Amino acid sequence: METRFLFCYKNAIIQTTDYSKLIKRIRENVLLTQSELAKELQVSFATINRWENKKCVPTIRARRKIKAFCILHNIDFE
């Protein structure tokens, strides 16, 4: 993964993935629209749009689906 950012939680610094860039990269690699990727991950189009526009980040369950999708399509998740 190209971009990561840090945040502090209970005095611990946690490194997180930039899901906006990851979702865009996934869609570019497999040539899917936001709607098509939403269907693959079993989320709504609006959810994919919010992830790409940094309005929110995927839940743990969604992150697992994203990771599984990346593994299935040989896309670097990290």
Helices and strands as residue ranges (DSSP letters): E 4-9, E 12-17, H 19-30, H 34-41, H 45-52, H 60-72
